[in-house]
Amino acid sequence: MGWQLIGITPGFDREMIEPGVVKRVYEAVYAKVLVPEELLRPRAKDLTPGAKALFDLLYPGQCVEQTGP
């Protein structure tokens, strides 16, 4: 249907998995690109190492490595 997983984030919900053991429920974040040819690509130097690793995992080879002269 066009939806793509773009990340996982810790949610605010908590679930008791057994008496006295509570774990945080993680949430999946999905997005649907409506106009793929107009997707803005970030510059590698503008991303933190963690954000760059995630972007490279989700969109291999799409990060702009150089900005020109």
C-alpha positions as CSV (number, residue, x, y, z in Angstrom):
1,M,0.0,0.0,0.0
2,G,3.0,2.3,-0.2
3,W,3.7,2.7,3.6
4,Q,7.4,2.3,4.6
5,L,8.9,1.8,8.0
6,I,11.1,4.8,8.7
7,G,11.9,4.3,12.4
8,I,11.2,2.9,15.8
9,T,10.9,5.0,18.8
10,P,10.3,4.3,22.5
11,G,6.7,5.1,23.3
12,F,5.1,6.4,26.5
13,D,3.1,3.2,27.0
14,R,4.3,0.6,29.4
15,E,3.2,-3.1,29.6
16,M,3.4,-5.4,32.6
17,I,4.9,-8.6,31.2
18,E,4.8,-10.4,34.5
19,P,4.2,-9.3,38.1
20,G,6.7,-6.6,39.0
21,V,8.3,-6.5,35.5
22,V,7.2,-3.5,33.4
23,K,8.7,-2.8,30.0
24,R,8.3,0.2,27.7
25,V,6.3,-0.4,24.5
26,Y,8.2,0.7,21.3
27,E,6.3,2.2,18.4
28,A,6.9,1.9,14.7
29,V,6.8,5.0,12.6
30,Y,5.6,4.7,9.1
31,A,5.5,7.2,6.2
32,K,4.2,7.3,2.7
33,V,6.1,9.2,0.1
34,L,3.6,10.8,-2.1
35,V,6.0,12.5,-4.6
36,P,9.2,10.4,-4.6
37,E,11.0,12.4,-7.2
38,E,10.8,15.5,-5.0
39,L,12.3,13.9,-1.9
40,L,14.9,16.2,-0.4
41,R,18.1,14.4,0.3
42,P,20.1,15.5,3.4
43,R,23.8,16.3,3.2
44,A,25.9,13.8,5.1
45,K,27.8,16.6,7.0
46,D,24.5,17.9,8.4
47,L,23.5,14.6,10.1
48,T,24.6,13.2,13.4
49,P,26.4,9.8,13.0
50,G,23.3,8.0,14.3
51,A,20.9,9.8,12.0
52,K,23.3,9.2,9.0
53,A,23.5,5.4,9.9
54,L,19.7,5.2,10.0
55,F,19.3,7.2,6.8
56,D,21.8,4.9,5.0
57,L,20.0,1.9,6.3
58,L,16.6,3.1,5.1
59,Y,17.7,4.8,1.9
60,P,21.1,3.3,0.7
61,G,23.2,5.6,-1.4
62,Q,20.7,8.5,-1.2
63,C,22.6,10.8,1.2
64,V,24.4,13.7,-0.5
65,E,28.0,13.2,0.3
66,Q,29.4,16.4,-1.3
67,T,28.0,19.9,-1.7
68,G,30.1,21.0,-4.7
69,P,32.8,23.6,-5.1
